[in-house]
Amino acid sequence: MPESPYLKIMNYPEEIARHLRQVHTGGNWTTSNLKTVLEGISWQQATARIGSCNTIAALVFHIHYYVAEVTKVLQGQPLTAKDEYSYDVPEITSAGQWEVLVQKALHDAEVFAGLIEQLAESRLQEDFTDAKYGTYYRNLQGIIEHTHYHLGQIAVLKKLV
């Protein structure tokens, strides 16, 4: 049987990395991404509290927190993340501080994607640091889903501020 030009063998780490990049900087089928949604948000808007909702800045910090912590694991460090610290956004009182947070989140997502691409496909089925956390695949895919979830919140908050 001749090989179909439409059938491509998928490299799962590359595919996961592509999805992570897309939710951060664009190109996914939802046409929504962190970079675009955050454009035009001032530091005052990013830190504005609406009722009991998290601020946009807190959500960006929260998304980045897990990316940064799992990046460390992919670099060979132990998992030290604690959910209780995931919203500990430093006080933002200037445009420069807000820009640093946004650029760090986008930059570190790219570093993370590069590390994911380097994973052996077989590693995706291994336990992520401990069996209680599930597989590498579950955790990497979970970060993408987590980012989409909070991206939706940020988009709504942006309309409200």
Secondary structure, DSSP 4 states (H G I P E B T S, - for coil): -PPPTT-----HHHHHHHHHHHHHHS-STT---HHHHHTT--HHHHH---TTSPPHHHHHHHHHHHHHHHHHHHTTPPP---GGGTT-PPP--SHHHHHHHHHHHHHHHHHHHHHHHTS-GGGGGSBSSSGGG-BHHHHHHHHHHHHHHHHHHHHHHHHH-
